Amino acid sequence: DFHQTPLTFTIVEGDLPPGLVLVTTGPNTCAIIGTPTSGGNTFMLRATGTDGSFMDKVYGIQIVSLADSSPLPQFSQNVAYSYQFSTTGFLTSQTYAVTGGSLPAGLSLSSGGLLSGTPTGTASATFTVTVTDATGNNCAKEFTISKGLGCIITNATPLPSGTYPVAY
């Protein structure tokens, strides 16, 4: 039996993902805390009793994220818009959904992560995108999108010719 307390905990093989650390939280417990910055790792955790006996167990941590930054590229009113979200760390196919806030009128998000449509309004929007894979791993991130200041040419006829060096 392995009942020698208090236990000490160490990582004896592999590493935690950058940004995470192992801390002792009680005489027989530990936790991994922090904010991961990248990657996923496999490591071996060792619990050692006061008599020197120990038990090892291998764990894996998979870090998943939406790779996109906010704000998203701006849209123009009544002009087709398309933006493909991307992820890192997922090992299986993912499904995207808006889980908070709302998209600008005329835009929608496909389950494959394509934000597209023809925005009909001019209002900025803040919304949350959640990505979930087939094994239940998920992450969520808030995004903002706004109308750009670009212009739209509505006259389809050719412009009159100019003459050099006469002002137009």
Buried (B, 14 or more C-beta within 10 A) or exposed (E): EEEBEEBEBEBEEBEBBEEBEBEEEEEBEBEBEBEBEEBBBEBEBBBBBEEEEBEEEEEEBBBBBBEBEEEBEBBBBEEEBEBEBEBEBBEEEBBBBBEEEEBBBBBEBEEEBBBBBBBEBEEEBBBEBBBBBEEEBBBEBEBEBBBEEEEEEEEEEEEEEEEEEEEE
